[in-house]
Amino acid sequence: MDRDTRCRAGFLVNPIAGMGGAVGLKGTDGQLYVEALRRGAKPVAPARAMRFLDRLQKIGFSGIEIVLAGGVMGCGYAFPTLIDRKYTCLDIPASDVTTREDTLRVVREFINLGVDLVVFVGGDGTARDVLEASGGLVPILGVPSGVKVYSSVFAVSPEAAAEILLDYCRGGGAIEVGEVVDVDEESLHRDVVVLKSYSKAQTISSENLRVSTKEFGSYEDLESVAEHFIAEVYRPEAVFILGPGSTTRAIASKLGVEKTLLGFDAVLNGNLVGKDLSAREIEKIVKDFKDVYVVLSVIGGQGYLLGRGNQQLTPEILKLLGRNRIVVVSPRSKLAKLKYLLIDSGDPDLDRDLSGYYRVIVEYGETYVIKAIPASDPAALKYSLY
């Protein structure tokens, strides 16, 4: 590094990460990518990469040098985003059709060039590849884009990742140990979540800007939550679109319908009228029926209300719904560990519109009011604004 460079960061993008979310898939690993394309999936990682780089540019810290993968894995997003910032482009990958091997090659080249850390856009599968190729020699930090983001090496949002990088390169922040986990793909096909811990990893953090590992466990008060929902909220003539999770599955069970654990299912007049819905199918229901509500639970340990595991709710659908037609349910024990909920819809302006206080059904006869804040606003995360 030259005198003006105090920190060198490698940056790469998995351009297909997260494509499966809106079309109802649980990832894009292996043949799921082909299926995502068949269903009309659109890339989401490039927009996440641009948000990260744009935030870096706005920060204006000249001491960071960015070494980017080539083309769609990095440098394709650098200009004009990094026009005032020092950056270098690699000639990997060789084409726009990228593979896991390209990720491994890029990260190994980063290590050869002496980067201080690796920042990547992707999900848990990408985190595993980055850690493998880096050999644990430098910290890694994820910009969340995948359908599955359960590992604790990820920033809360692209903007938060940029702030963490800045803090680290200024000598602040902290090197911590994160966990790289992933869901067993075979179990997903059976609508069962089996979470595996693959390894520990060096990562970096700044106050409230990095996620915890997603919690999995059983909650004793699911039945009580479901009973309150049916007694106080449910109306047979309205359409209720039940989001992913064991809490909403308990509601479905009380209604006498079978619920997919990780998908969206629609109920009308006590009958299942849509199963494992894609974004396109949800949007059609919202447009066709005037009385429609979405029922969401909260991701344990991380606090996401929107943006993790429920990407079928696109910004377009959320704008049609508005926050008043979002019903939140969660066991009290899950909320007890959270200071606030997170909203990461993919549209920072919409995140702000959907922020504020939500009433959460926590058991029969009881609700809990908690603040939801935009994941795209680092100041709100640090100081619990809104």
HUCOR-V578681 format. One record per backbone hydrogen bond with DSSP energy under -1.0 kcal/mol. NH is the residue of the N-H (numbers start at 1). CO is the residue of the C=O. Records with the same first field share a line. If there is no record, write none. Layout:
NH = CO, CO
This chain:
5 = 2
6 = 63
7 = 63
9 = 65
10 = 117
11 = 67
12 = 119
13 = 73
14 = 121
17 = 14
19 = 16
21 = 18
24 = 21
25 = 20
32 = 29
33 = 30
35 = 31
36 = 32
37 = 33
38 = 34
39 = 35
40 = 37
41 = 36
48 = 44
49 = 45
50 = 46
51 = 47
52 = 48
53 = 49
54 = 50
55 = 51
56 = 52
57 = 53
58 = 54
59 = 55
60 = 56
65 = 7
66 = 86
67 = 9
68 = 88
69 = 11
70 = 92
73 = 70
74 = 71
75 = 69
76 = 71
77 = 74
78 = 75
82 = 78
83 = 80
85 = 82
88 = 66
90 = 68
103 = 99
104 = 100
105 = 101
106 = 102
107 = 103
108 = 104
109 = 105
110 = 106
111 = 107
112 = 108
113 = 109
114 = 111
115 = 110
116 = 8
118 = 139
119 = 10
120 = 141
121 = 12
122 = 143
124 = 148
127 = 123
128 = 124
129 = 125
130 = 126
131 = 127
132 = 128
133 = 129
134 = 130
135 = 131
137 = 134
140 = 202
141 = 118
142 = 153
143 = 120
145 = 122
146 = 122
152 = 179
155 = 142
156 = 209
161 = 157
162 = 158
163 = 159
164 = 160
165 = 161
166 = 162
167 = 163
168 = 164
169 = 165
170 = 166
171 = 168
172 = 167
174 = 205
176 = 203
178 = 201
180 = 199
182 = 196
184 = 194
188 = 184
189 = 185
191 = 188
192 = 187
196 = 182
198 = 180
199 = 180
201 = 178
203 = 176
205 = 174
209 = 206
211 = 154
214 = 150
215 = 300
225 = 221
226 = 222
227 = 223
228 = 224
229 = 225
230 = 226
231 = 227
232 = 228
233 = 229
234 = 229
238 = 235
239 = 291
240 = 267
241 = 293
242 = 265
243 = 295
245 = 261
249 = 245
250 = 246
251 = 247
252 = 248
253 = 249
254 = 250
255 = 251
257 = 252
265 = 242
266 = 274
267 = 240
268 = 271
269 = 236
271 = 268
273 = 266
274 = 266
277 = 264
279 = 22
282 = 278
283 = 279
284 = 280
285 = 281
286 = 282
287 = 283
288 = 284
289 = 285
292 = 290
293 = 239
294 = 325
295 = 241
296 = 327
299 = 304
303 = 299
305 = 342
306 = 342
313 = 310
314 = 312
318 = 314
319 = 315
320 = 316
321 = 317
322 = 318
325 = 322
326 = 323
327 = 294
329 = 296
330 = 361
335 = 331
336 = 332
338 = 335
341 = 371
342 = 303
343 = 373
344 = 306
351 = 347
352 = 348
353 = 349
354 = 350
356 = 372
358 = 370
360 = 368
361 = 328
362 = 366
363 = 366
366 = 363
368 = 360
370 = 358
372 = 356
373 = 341
375 = 343
377 = 374
381 = 377
382 = 378
383 = 379
384 = 380
